[in-house]
Amino acid sequence: MCSHQSSCPISDSPDHHTAVIVAAHPEQGWSLLCDGTIVFDDTGELLPDGQVVDPHRTLGPLAVAA
């Protein structure tokens, strides 16, 4: 899918997040990468083979109101 120089990593490689964004829809909360992966604002992903990657957000400490 990737046609630019310095090809992007394929969707099943560990660094696939470095692929170039080819379509961005921030109003809908997703972007399409040139490797065919759809990434969502909540850090979830949909891979080209239909596999779903759950969001992998890290939770910080809860703020306590004084």
CHARMM internal coordinates of N, CA and C (Angstrom, degrees):
IC EDIT
DIST 1 N 1 CA 1.4477
DIST 1 CA 1 C 1.5311
ANGL 1 N 1 CA 1 C 111.71
DIST 1 C 2 N 1.3065
ANGL 1 CA 1 C 2 N 116.34
DIHE 1 N 1 CA 1 C 2 N -35.70
DIST 2 N 2 CA 1.4539
ANGL 1 C 2 N 2 CA 122.26
DIHE 1 CA 1 C 2 N 2 CA -176.50
DIST 2 CA 2 C 1.5249
ANGL 2 N 2 CA 2 C 109.46
DIHE 1 C 2 N 2 CA 2 C -77.28
DIST 2 C 3 N 1.3312
ANGL 2 CA 2 C 3 N 117.00
DIHE 2 N 2 CA 2 C 3 N 123.45
DIST 3 N 3 CA 1.4585
ANGL 2 C 3 N 3 CA 119.81
DIHE 2 CA 2 C 3 N 3 CA -177.38
DIST 3 CA 3 C 1.5253
ANGL 3 N 3 CA 3 C 113.49
DIHE 2 C 3 N 3 CA 3 C -117.78
DIST 3 C 4 N 1.3222
ANGL 3 CA 3 C 4 N 118.87
DIHE 3 N 3 CA 3 C 4 N 3.93
DIST 4 N 4 CA 1.4603
ANGL 3 C 4 N 4 CA 119.76
DIHE 3 CA 3 C 4 N 4 CA 179.44
DIST 4 CA 4 C 1.5296
ANGL 4 N 4 CA 4 C 110.45
DIHE 3 C 4 N 4 CA 4 C -93.77
DIST 4 C 5 N 1.3436
ANGL 4 CA 4 C 5 N 115.21
DIHE 4 N 4 CA 4 C 5 N 162.92
DIST 5 N 5 CA 1.4551
ANGL 4 C 5 N 5 CA 120.57
DIHE 4 CA 4 C 5 N 5 CA -179.11
DIST 5 CA 5 C 1.5151
ANGL 5 N 5 CA 5 C 110.25
DIHE 4 C 5 N 5 CA 5 C -66.82
DIST 5 C 6 N 1.3111
ANGL 5 CA 5 C 6 N 113.99
DIHE 5 N 5 CA 5 C 6 N 152.97
DIST 6 N 6 CA 1.4520
ANGL 5 C 6 N 6 CA 121.11
DIHE 5 CA 5 C 6 N 6 CA -172.01
DIST 6 CA 6 C 1.5263
ANGL 6 N 6 CA 6 C 107.79
DIHE 5 C 6 N 6 CA 6 C 59.71
DIST 6 C 7 N 1.3271
ANGL 6 CA 6 C 7 N 114.44
DIHE 6 N 6 CA 6 C 7 N 68.79
DIST 7 N 7 CA 1.4610
ANGL 6 C 7 N 7 CA 122.40
DIHE 6 CA 6 C 7 N 7 CA -174.36
DIST 7 CA 7 C 1.5255
ANGL 7 N 7 CA 7 C 112.63
DIHE 6 C 7 N 7 CA 7 C -50.29
DIST 7 C 8 N 1.3018
ANGL 7 CA 7 C 8 N 114.79
DIHE 7 N 7 CA 7 C 8 N 145.91
DIST 8 N 8 CA 1.4599
ANGL 7 C 8 N 8 CA 121.59
DIHE 7 CA 7 C 8 N 8 CA 178.46
DIST 8 CA 8 C 1.5203
ANGL 8 N 8 CA 8 C 109.83
DIHE 7 C 8 N 8 CA 8 C -76.20
DIST 8 C 9 N 1.3210
ANGL 8 CA 8 C 9 N 117.02
DIHE 8 N 8 CA 8 C 9 N 155.13
DIST 9 N 9 CA 1.4613
ANGL 8 C 9 N 9 CA 119.87
DIHE 8 CA 8 C 9 N 9 CA 177.87
DIST 9 CA 9 C 1.5306
ANGL 9 N 9 CA 9 C 110.49
DIHE 8 C 9 N 9 CA 9 C -66.20
DIST 9 C 10 N 1.3203
ANGL 9 CA 9 C 10 N 116.20
DIHE 9 N 9 CA 9 C 10 N 152.64
DIST 10 N 10 CA 1.4598
ANGL 9 C 10 N 10 CA 119.97
DIHE 9 CA 9 C 10 N 10 CA 178.71
DIST 10 CA 10 C 1.5286
ANGL 10 N 10 CA 10 C 109.67
DIHE 9 C 10 N 10 CA 10 C -73.89
DIST 10 C 11 N 1.3205
ANGL 10 CA 10 C 11 N 116.02
DIHE 10 N 10 CA 10 C 11 N 163.71
DIST 11 N 11 CA 1.4651
ANGL 10 C 11 N 11 CA 121.34
DIHE 10 CA 10 C 11 N 11 CA -171.26
DIST 11 CA 11 C 1.5216
ANGL 11 N 11 CA 11 C 114.75
DIHE 10 C 11 N 11 CA 11 C -64.78
DIST 11 C 12 N 1.3329
ANGL 11 CA 11 C 12 N 119.28
DIHE 11 N 11 CA 11 C 12 N -20.06
DIST 12 N 12 CA 1.4603
ANGL 11 C 12 N 12 CA 118.91
DIHE 11 CA 11 C 12 N 12 CA 179.80
DIST 12 CA 12 C 1.5275
ANGL 12 N 12 CA 12 C 113.46
DIHE 11 C 12 N 12 CA 12 C -100.38
DIST 12 C 13 N 1.3284
ANGL 12 CA 12 C 13 N 117.48
DIHE 12 N 12 CA 12 C 13 N 9.72
DIST 13 N 13 CA 1.4629
ANGL 12 C 13 N 13 CA 119.95
DIHE 12 CA 12 C 13 N 13 CA 176.23
DIST 13 CA 13 C 1.5337
ANGL 13 N 13 CA 13 C 109.39
DIHE 12 C 13 N 13 CA 13 C -87.18
DIST 13 C 14 N 1.3269
ANGL 13 CA 13 C 14 N 117.03
DIHE 13 N 13 CA 13 C 14 N 153.77
DIST 14 N 14 CA 1.4675
ANGL 13 C 14 N 14 CA 120.56
DIHE 13 CA 13 C 14 N 14 CA -177.50
DIST 14 CA 14 C 1.5331
ANGL 14 N 14 CA 14 C 113.97
DIHE 13 C 14 N 14 CA 14 C -60.54
DIST 14 C 15 N 1.3302
ANGL 14 CA 14 C 15 N 117.55
DIHE 14 N 14 CA 14 C 15 N -28.03
DIST 15 N 15 CA 1.4687
ANGL 14 C 15 N 15 CA 120.02
DIHE 14 CA 14 C 15 N 15 CA -177.60
DIST 15 CA 15 C 1.5331
ANGL 15 N 15 CA 15 C 112.60
DIHE 14 C 15 N 15 CA 15 C -102.93
DIST 15 C 16 N 1.3281
ANGL 15 CA 15 C 16 N 117.20
DIHE 15 N 15 CA 15 C 16 N 28.55
DIST 16 N 16 CA 1.4704
ANGL 15 C 16 N 16 CA 120.35
DIHE 15 CA 15 C 16 N 16 CA -176.85
DIST 16 CA 16 C 1.5305
ANGL 16 N 16 CA 16 C 113.25
DIHE 15 C 16 N 16 CA 16 C -63.62
DIST 16 C 17 N 1.3355
ANGL 16 CA 16 C 17 N 117.43
DIHE 16 N 16 CA 16 C 17 N -15.49
DIST 17 N 17 CA 1.4669
ANGL 16 C 17 N 17 CA 120.28
DIHE 16 CA 16 C 17 N 17 CA 178.49
DIST 17 CA 17 C 1.5214
ANGL 17 N 17 CA 17 C 112.78
DIHE 16 C 17 N 17 CA 17 C -69.22
DIST 17 C 18 N 1.3190
ANGL 17 CA 17 C 18 N 117.18
DIHE 17 N 17 CA 17 C 18 N -12.93
DIST 18 N 18 CA 1.4653
ANGL 17 C 18 N 18 CA 120.39
DIHE 17 CA 17 C 18 N 18 CA -179.53
DIST 18 CA 18 C 1.5227
ANGL 18 N 18 CA 18 C 112.43
DIHE 17 C 18 N 18 CA 18 C -85.92
DIST 18 C 19 N 1.3191
ANGL 18 CA 18 C 19 N 117.78
DIHE 18 N 18 CA 18 C 19 N 1.11
DIST 19 N 19 CA 1.4652
ANGL 18 C 19 N 19 CA 121.12
DIHE 18 CA 18 C 19 N 19 CA 177.63
DIST 19 CA 19 C 1.5312
ANGL 19 N 19 CA 19 C 109.90
DIHE 18 C 19 N 19 CA 19 C -64.53
DIST 19 C 20 N 1.3145
ANGL 19 CA 19 C 20 N 115.66
DIHE 19 N 19 CA 19 C 20 N 152.58
DIST 20 N 20 CA 1.4647
ANGL 19 C 20 N 20 CA 122.73
DIHE 19 CA 19 C 20 N 20 CA -177.66
DIST 20 CA 20 C 1.5291
ANGL 20 N 20 CA 20 C 111.03
DIHE 19 C 20 N 20 CA 20 C -73.59
DIST 20 C 21 N 1.3233
ANGL 20 CA 20 C 21 N 116.14
DIHE 20 N 20 CA 20 C 21 N 139.28
DIST 21 N 21 CA 1.4658
ANGL 20 C 21 N 21 CA 121.15
DIHE 20 CA 20 C 21 N 21 CA 175.43
DIST 21 CA 21 C 1.5277
ANGL 21 N 21 CA 21 C 108.30
DIHE 20 C 21 N 21 CA 21 C -76.72
DIST 21 C 22 N 1.3286
ANGL 21 CA 21 C 22 N 116.53
DIHE 21 N 21 CA 21 C 22 N 125.03
DIST 22 N 22 CA 1.4604
ANGL 21 C 22 N 22 CA 120.34
DIHE 21 CA 21 C 22 N 22 CA 179.74
DIST 22 CA 22 C 1.5270
ANGL 22 N 22 CA 22 C 111.72
DIHE 21 C 22 N 22 CA 22 C -105.19
DIST 22 C 23 N 1.3281
ANGL 22 CA 22 C 23 N 117.68
DIHE 22 N 22 CA 22 C 23 N -19.30
DIST 23 N 23 CA 1.4630
ANGL 22 C 23 N 23 CA 121.98
DIHE 22 CA 22 C 23 N 23 CA 175.76
DIST 23 CA 23 C 1.5183
ANGL 23 N 23 CA 23 C 107.85
DIHE 22 C 23 N 23 CA 23 C -150.26
DIST 23 C 24 N 1.3183
ANGL 23 CA 23 C 24 N 116.38
DIHE 23 N 23 CA 23 C 24 N 125.58
DIST 24 N 24 CA 1.4623
ANGL 23 C 24 N 24 CA 121.02
DIHE 23 CA 23 C 24 N 24 CA -179.96
DIST 24 CA 24 C 1.5233
ANGL 24 N 24 CA 24 C 109.74
DIHE 23 C 24 N 24 CA 24 C -119.41
DIST 24 C 25 N 1.3073
ANGL 24 CA 24 C 25 N 115.59
DIHE 24 N 24 CA 24 C 25 N 133.40
DIST 25 N 25 CA 1.4649
ANGL 24 C 25 N 25 CA 121.98
DIHE 24 CA 24 C 25 N 25 CA 177.98
DIST 25 CA 25 C 1.5241
ANGL 25 N 25 CA 25 C 108.32
DIHE 24 C 25 N 25 CA 25 C -132.02
DIST 25 C 26 N 1.3325
ANGL 25 CA 25 C 26 N 117.86
DIHE 25 N 25 CA 25 C 26 N 70.74
DIST 26 N 26 CA 1.4605
ANGL 25 C 26 N 26 CA 120.88
DIHE 25 CA 25 C 26 N 26 CA -177.09
DIST 26 CA 26 C 1.5302
ANGL 26 N 26 CA 26 C 112.80
DIHE 25 C 26 N 26 CA 26 C -61.97
DIST 26 C 27 N 1.3351
ANGL 26 CA 26 C 27 N 116.62
DIHE 26 N 26 CA 26 C 27 N -27.41
DIST 27 N 27 CA 1.4671
ANGL 26 C 27 N 27 CA 119.24
DIHE 26 CA 26 C 27 N 27 CA 178.75
DIST 27 CA 27 C 1.5301
ANGL 27 N 27 CA 27 C 111.18
DIHE 26 C 27 N 27 CA 27 C -68.58
DIST 27 C 28 N 1.3334
ANGL 27 CA 27 C 28 N 116.41
DIHE 27 N 27 CA 27 C 28 N -21.00
DIST 28 N 28 CA 1.4607
ANGL 27 C 28 N 28 CA 121.33
DIHE 27 CA 27 C 28 N 28 CA 177.35
DIST 28 CA 28 C 1.5236
ANGL 28 N 28 CA 28 C 112.00
DIHE 27 C 28 N 28 CA 28 C -106.24
DIST 28 C 29 N 1.3237
ANGL 28 CA 28 C 29 N 117.02
DIHE 28 N 28 CA 28 C 29 N -8.57
DIST 29 N 29 CA 1.4558
ANGL 28 C 29 N 29 CA 121.11
DIHE 28 CA 28 C 29 N 29 CA 175.02
DIST 29 CA 29 C 1.5168
ANGL 29 N 29 CA 29 C 116.06
DIHE 28 C 29 N 29 CA 29 C 85.53
DIST 29 C 30 N 1.3538
ANGL 29 CA 29 C 30 N 118.55
DIHE 29 N 29 CA 29 C 30 N 25.94
DIST 30 N 30 CA 1.4532
ANGL 29 C 30 N 30 CA 119.32
DIHE 29 CA 29 C 30 N 30 CA 178.75
DIST 30 CA 30 C 1.5179
ANGL 30 N 30 CA 30 C 111.86
DIHE 29 C 30 N 30 CA 30 C -148.10
DIST 30 C 31 N 1.3373
ANGL 30 CA 30 C 31 N 114.52
DIHE 30 N 30 CA 30 C 31 N 160.97
DIST 31 N 31 CA 1.4697
ANGL 30 C 31 N 31 CA 122.51
DIHE 30 CA 30 C 31 N 31 CA 176.12
DIST 31 CA 31 C 1.5196
ANGL 31 N 31 CA 31 C 108.55
DIHE 30 C 31 N 31 CA 31 C -140.45
DIST 31 C 32 N 1.3339
ANGL 31 CA 31 C 32 N 115.64
DIHE 31 N 31 CA 31 C 32 N 149.26
DIST 32 N 32 CA 1.4623
ANGL 31 C 32 N 32 CA 122.46
DIHE 31 CA 31 C 32 N 32 CA 176.87
DIST 32 CA 32 C 1.5169
ANGL 32 N 32 CA 32 C 108.43
DIHE 31 C 32 N 32 CA 32 C -104.36
DIST 32 C 33 N 1.3246
ANGL 32 CA 32 C 33 N 116.58
DIHE 32 N 32 CA 32 C 33 N 127.19
DIST 33 N 33 CA 1.4566
ANGL 32 C 33 N 33 CA 121.57
DIHE 32 CA 32 C 33 N 33 CA 177.01
DIST 33 CA 33 C 1.5211
ANGL 33 N 33 CA 33 C 109.67
DIHE 32 C 33 N 33 CA 33 C -93.38
DIST 33 C 34 N 1.3246
ANGL 33 CA 33 C 34 N 117.28
DIHE 33 N 33 CA 33 C 34 N 157.95
DIST 34 N 34 CA 1.4613
ANGL 33 C 34 N 34 CA 120.84
DIHE 33 CA 33 C 34 N 34 CA -176.51
DIST 34 CA 34 C 1.5219
ANGL 34 N 34 CA 34 C 112.82
DIHE 33 C 34 N 34 CA 34 C -66.79
DIST 34 C 35 N 1.3283
ANGL 34 CA 34 C 35 N 118.35
DIHE 34 N 34 CA 34 C 35 N -14.05
DIST 35 N 35 CA 1.4651
ANGL 34 C 35 N 35 CA 120.22
DIHE 34 CA 34 C 35 N 35 CA 176.06
DIST 35 CA 35 C 1.5284
ANGL 35 N 35 CA 35 C 111.75
DIHE 34 C 35 N 35 CA 35 C -87.32
DIST 35 C 36 N 1.3485
ANGL 35 CA 35 C 36 N 116.89
DIHE 35 N 35 CA 35 C 36 N 3.70
DIST 36 N 36 CA 1.4530
ANGL 35 C 36 N 36 CA 121.47
DIHE 35 CA 35 C 36 N 36 CA 177.26
DIST 36 CA 36 C 1.5118
ANGL 36 N 36 CA 36 C 114.59
DIHE 35 C 36 N 36 CA 36 C 92.67
DIST 36 C 37 N 1.3198
ANGL 36 CA 36 C 37 N 118.02
DIHE 36 N 36 CA 36 C 37 N -0.43
DIST 37 N 37 CA 1.4543
ANGL 36 C 37 N 37 CA 122.22
DIHE 36 CA 36 C 37 N 37 CA 178.97
DIST 37 CA 37 C 1.5229
ANGL 37 N 37 CA 37 C 110.02
DIHE 36 C 37 N 37 CA 37 C -80.99
DIST 37 C 38 N 1.3222
ANGL 37 CA 37 C 38 N 116.72
DIHE 37 N 37 CA 37 C 38 N 138.02
DIST 38 N 38 CA 1.4622
ANGL 37 C 38 N 38 CA 121.50
DIHE 37 CA 37 C 38 N 38 CA 172.22
DIST 38 CA 38 C 1.5184
ANGL 38 N 38 CA 38 C 106.41
DIHE 37 C 38 N 38 CA 38 C -103.55
DIST 38 C 39 N 1.3320
ANGL 38 CA 38 C 39 N 116.44
DIHE 38 N 38 CA 38 C 39 N 122.72
DIST 39 N 39 CA 1.4588
ANGL 38 C 39 N 39 CA 121.32
DIHE 38 CA 38 C 39 N 39 CA 178.62
DIST 39 CA 39 C 1.5211
ANGL 39 N 39 CA 39 C 108.56
DIHE 38 C 39 N 39 CA 39 C -108.86
DIST 39 C 40 N 1.3170
ANGL 39 CA 39 C 40 N 115.19
DIHE 39 N 39 CA 39 C 40 N 139.88
DIST 40 N 40 CA 1.4589
ANGL 39 C 40 N 40 CA 122.01
DIHE 39 CA 39 C 40 N 40 CA -178.43
DIST 40 CA 40 C 1.5164
ANGL 40 N 40 CA 40 C 110.64
DIHE 39 C 40 N 40 CA 40 C -107.95
DIST 40 C 41 N 1.3271
ANGL 40 CA 40 C 41 N 116.12
DIHE 40 N 40 CA 40 C 41 N 155.05
DIST 41 N 41 CA 1.4603
ANGL 40 C 41 N 41 CA 121.33
DIHE 40 CA 40 C 41 N 41 CA -178.49
DIST 41 CA 41 C 1.5253
ANGL 41 N 41 CA 41 C 112.64
DIHE 40 C 41 N 41 CA 41 C -58.91
DIST 41 C 42 N 1.3400
ANGL 41 CA 41 C 42 N 117.67
DIHE 41 N 41 CA 41 C 42 N -26.34
DIST 42 N 42 CA 1.4638
ANGL 41 C 42 N 42 CA 119.81
DIHE 41 CA 41 C 42 N 42 CA -179.51
DIST 42 CA 42 C 1.5242
ANGL 42 N 42 CA 42 C 111.99
DIHE 41 C 42 N 42 CA 42 C -84.28
DIST 42 C 43 N 1.3181
ANGL 42 CA 42 C 43 N 117.90
DIHE 42 N 42 CA 42 C 43 N 10.27
DIST 43 N 43 CA 1.4727
ANGL 42 C 43 N 43 CA 128.62
DIHE 42 CA 42 C 43 N 43 CA 179.59
DIST 43 CA 43 C 1.5250
ANGL 43 N 43 CA 43 C 113.47
DIHE 42 C 43 N 43 CA 43 C 77.75
DIST 43 C 44 N 1.3128
ANGL 43 CA 43 C 44 N 119.15
DIHE 43 N 43 CA 43 C 44 N 5.57
DIST 44 N 44 CA 1.4566
ANGL 43 C 44 N 44 CA 121.63
DIHE 43 CA 43 C 44 N 44 CA 172.85
DIST 44 CA 44 C 1.5223
ANGL 44 N 44 CA 44 C 109.41
DIHE 43 C 44 N 44 CA 44 C -76.20
DIST 44 C 45 N 1.3219
ANGL 44 CA 44 C 45 N 116.32
DIHE 44 N 44 CA 44 C 45 N 164.51
DIST 45 N 45 CA 1.4666
ANGL 44 C 45 N 45 CA 121.05
DIHE 44 CA 44 C 45 N 45 CA -178.10
DIST 45 CA 45 C 1.5243
ANGL 45 N 45 CA 45 C 110.49
DIHE 44 C 45 N 45 CA 45 C -143.44
DIST 45 C 46 N 1.3119
ANGL 45 CA 45 C 46 N 114.76
DIHE 45 N 45 CA 45 C 46 N 154.10
DIST 46 N 46 CA 1.4546
ANGL 45 C 46 N 46 CA 122.43
DIHE 45 CA 45 C 46 N 46 CA 170.66
DIST 46 CA 46 C 1.5255
ANGL 46 N 46 CA 46 C 105.84
DIHE 45 C 46 N 46 CA 46 C -124.36
DIST 46 C 47 N 1.3288
ANGL 46 CA 46 C 47 N 116.52
DIHE 46 N 46 CA 46 C 47 N 114.84
DIST 47 N 47 CA 1.4576
ANGL 46 C 47 N 47 CA 121.56
DIHE 46 CA 46 C 47 N 47 CA -177.21
DIST 47 CA 47 C 1.5241
ANGL 47 N 47 CA 47 C 110.16
DIHE 46 C 47 N 47 CA 47 C -82.32
DIST 47 C 48 N 1.3346
ANGL 47 CA 47 C 48 N 117.71
DIHE 47 N 47 CA 47 C 48 N 159.47
DIST 48 N 48 CA 1.4625
ANGL 47 C 48 N 48 CA 121.00
DIHE 47 CA 47 C 48 N 48 CA -177.21
DIST 48 CA 48 C 1.5311
ANGL 48 N 48 CA 48 C 114.29
DIHE 47 C 48 N 48 CA 48 C -57.51
DIST 48 C 49 N 1.3332
ANGL 48 CA 48 C 49 N 117.17
DIHE 48 N 48 CA 48 C 49 N -27.35
DIST 49 N 49 CA 1.4649
ANGL 48 C 49 N 49 CA 120.19
DIHE 48 CA 48 C 49 N 49 CA -179.99
DIST 49 CA 49 C 1.5252
ANGL 49 N 49 CA 49 C 113.00
DIHE 48 C 49 N 49 CA 49 C -84.55
DIST 49 C 50 N 1.3480
ANGL 49 CA 49 C 50 N 116.95
DIHE 49 N 49 CA 49 C 50 N 3.92
DIST 50 N 50 CA 1.4587
ANGL 49 C 50 N 50 CA 121.98
DIHE 49 CA 49 C 50 N 50 CA 178.77
DIST 50 CA 50 C 1.5136
ANGL 50 N 50 CA 50 C 114.24
DIHE 49 C 50 N 50 CA 50 C 92.76
DIST 50 C 51 N 1.3283
ANGL 50 CA 50 C 51 N 117.02
DIHE 50 N 50 CA 50 C 51 N -3.60
DIST 51 N 51 CA 1.4616
ANGL 50 C 51 N 51 CA 120.98
DIHE 50 CA 50 C 51 N 51 CA 179.08
DIST 51 CA 51 C 1.5311
ANGL 51 N 51 CA 51 C 109.84
DIHE 50 C 51 N 51 CA 51 C -69.52
DIST 51 C 52 N 1.3338
ANGL 51 CA 51 C 52 N 115.88
DIHE 51 N 51 CA 51 C 52 N 138.06
DIST 52 N 52 CA 1.4590
ANGL 51 C 52 N 52 CA 121.64
DIHE 51 CA 51 C 52 N 52 CA 179.51
DIST 52 CA 52 C 1.5206
ANGL 52 N 52 CA 52 C 109.05
DIHE 51 C 52 N 52 CA 52 C -100.40
DIST 52 C 53 N 1.3338
ANGL 52 CA 52 C 53 N 116.09
DIHE 52 N 52 CA 52 C 53 N 133.08
DIST 53 N 53 CA 1.4619
ANGL 52 C 53 N 53 CA 122.02
DIHE 52 CA 52 C 53 N 53 CA 174.86
DIST 53 CA 53 C 1.5207
ANGL 53 N 53 CA 53 C 106.39
DIHE 52 C 53 N 53 CA 53 C -109.95
DIST 53 C 54 N 1.3323
ANGL 53 CA 53 C 54 N 115.44
DIHE 53 N 53 CA 53 C 54 N 118.08
DIST 54 N 54 CA 1.4645
ANGL 53 C 54 N 54 CA 120.28
DIHE 53 CA 53 C 54 N 54 CA -179.13
DIST 54 CA 54 C 1.5212
ANGL 54 N 54 CA 54 C 111.40
DIHE 53 C 54 N 54 CA 54 C -63.81
DIST 54 C 55 N 1.3240
ANGL 54 CA 54 C 55 N 116.96
DIHE 54 N 54 CA 54 C 55 N 153.16
DIST 55 N 55 CA 1.4707
ANGL 54 C 55 N 55 CA 120.30
DIHE 54 CA 54 C 55 N 55 CA 176.08
DIST 55 CA 55 C 1.5268
ANGL 55 N 55 CA 55 C 109.95
DIHE 54 C 55 N 55 CA 55 C -55.25
DIST 55 C 56 N 1.3186
ANGL 55 CA 55 C 56 N 115.50
DIHE 55 N 55 CA 55 C 56 N 143.66
DIST 56 N 56 CA 1.4636
ANGL 55 C 56 N 56 CA 120.69
DIHE 55 CA 55 C 56 N 56 CA -178.66
DIST 56 CA 56 C 1.5211
ANGL 56 N 56 CA 56 C 111.34
DIHE 55 C 56 N 56 CA 56 C -126.08
DIST 56 C 57 N 1.3069
ANGL 56 CA 56 C 57 N 114.07
DIHE 56 N 56 CA 56 C 57 N 46.60
DIST 57 N 57 CA 1.4599
ANGL 56 C 57 N 57 CA 119.57
DIHE 56 CA 56 C 57 N 57 CA 178.48
DIST 57 CA 57 C 1.5160
ANGL 57 N 57 CA 57 C 109.56
DIHE 56 C 57 N 57 CA 57 C -74.02
DIST 57 C 58 N 1.3199
ANGL 57 CA 57 C 58 N 115.40
DIHE 57 N 57 CA 57 C 58 N 146.68
DIST 58 N 58 CA 1.4611
ANGL 57 C 58 N 58 CA 119.59
DIHE 57 CA 57 C 58 N 58 CA 173.79
DIST 58 CA 58 C 1.5153
ANGL 58 N 58 CA 58 C 107.54
DIHE 57 C 58 N 58 CA 58 C -99.85
DIST 58 C 59 N 1.2991
ANGL 58 CA 58 C 59 N 114.99
DIHE 58 N 58 CA 58 C 59 N 137.63
DIST 59 N 59 CA 1.4639
ANGL 58 C 59 N 59 CA 119.11
DIHE 58 CA 58 C 59 N 59 CA -179.65
DIST 59 CA 59 C 1.5129
ANGL 59 N 59 CA 59 C 109.11
DIHE 58 C 59 N 59 CA 59 C -93.07
DIST 59 C 60 N 1.3016
ANGL 59 CA 59 C 60 N 115.75
DIHE 59 N 59 CA 59 C 60 N 132.65
DIST 60 N 60 CA 1.4465
ANGL 59 C 60 N 60 CA 121.30
DIHE 59 CA 59 C 60 N 60 CA 177.32
DIST 60 CA 60 C 1.5102
ANGL 60 N 60 CA 60 C 110.05
DIHE 59 C 60 N 60 CA 60 C -88.47
DIST 60 C 61 N 1.3124
ANGL 60 CA 60 C 61 N 116.88
DIHE 60 N 60 CA 60 C 61 N 176.85
DIST 61 N 61 CA 1.4681
ANGL 60 C 61 N 61 CA 119.74
DIHE 60 CA 60 C 61 N 61 CA 178.58
DIST 61 CA 61 C 1.5245
ANGL 61 N 61 CA 61 C 110.56
DIHE 60 C 61 N 61 CA 61 C -66.08
DIST 61 C 62 N 1.2991
ANGL 61 CA 61 C 62 N 115.69
DIHE 61 N 61 CA 61 C 62 N 144.52
DIST 62 N 62 CA 1.4583
ANGL 61 C 62 N 62 CA 121.02
DIHE 61 CA 61 C 62 N 62 CA 177.75
DIST 62 CA 62 C 1.5195
ANGL 62 N 62 CA 62 C 109.74
DIHE 61 C 62 N 62 CA 62 C -74.33
DIST 62 C 63 N 1.3114
ANGL 62 CA 62 C 63 N 116.05
DIHE 62 N 62 CA 62 C 63 N 137.76
DIST 63 N 63 CA 1.4642
ANGL 62 C 63 N 63 CA 120.90
DIHE 62 CA 62 C 63 N 63 CA 177.95
DIST 63 CA 63 C 1.5216
ANGL 63 N 63 CA 63 C 108.37
DIHE 62 C 63 N 63 CA 63 C -80.28
DIST 63 C 64 N 1.2974
ANGL 63 CA 63 C 64 N 116.28
DIHE 63 N 63 CA 63 C 64 N 138.05
DIST 64 N 64 CA 1.4449
ANGL 63 C 64 N 64 CA 121.83
DIHE 63 CA 63 C 64 N 64 CA 179.36
DIST 64 CA 64 C 1.5317
ANGL 64 N 64 CA 64 C 108.21
DIHE 63 C 64 N 64 CA 64 C -105.97
DIST 64 C 65 N 1.3267
ANGL 64 CA 64 C 65 N 115.47
DIHE 64 N 64 CA 64 C 65 N 125.17
DIST 65 N 65 CA 1.4793
ANGL 64 C 65 N 65 CA 119.61
DIHE 64 CA 64 C 65 N 65 CA -179.94
DIST 65 CA 65 C 1.5262
ANGL 65 N 65 CA 65 C 109.04
DIHE 64 C 65 N 65 CA 65 C -71.18
DIST 65 C 66 N 1.3222
ANGL 65 CA 65 C 66 N 114.39
DIHE 65 N 65 CA 65 C 66 N 135.57
DIST 66 N 66 CA 1.4729
ANGL 65 C 66 N 66 CA 118.70
DIHE 65 CA 65 C 66 N 66 CA -178.19
DIST 66 CA 66 C 1.5069
ANGL 66 N 66 CA 66 C 110.88
DIHE 65 C 66 N 66 CA 66 C -89.87
END
COOR INIT
IC SEED 1 N 1 CA 1 C
IC BUILD
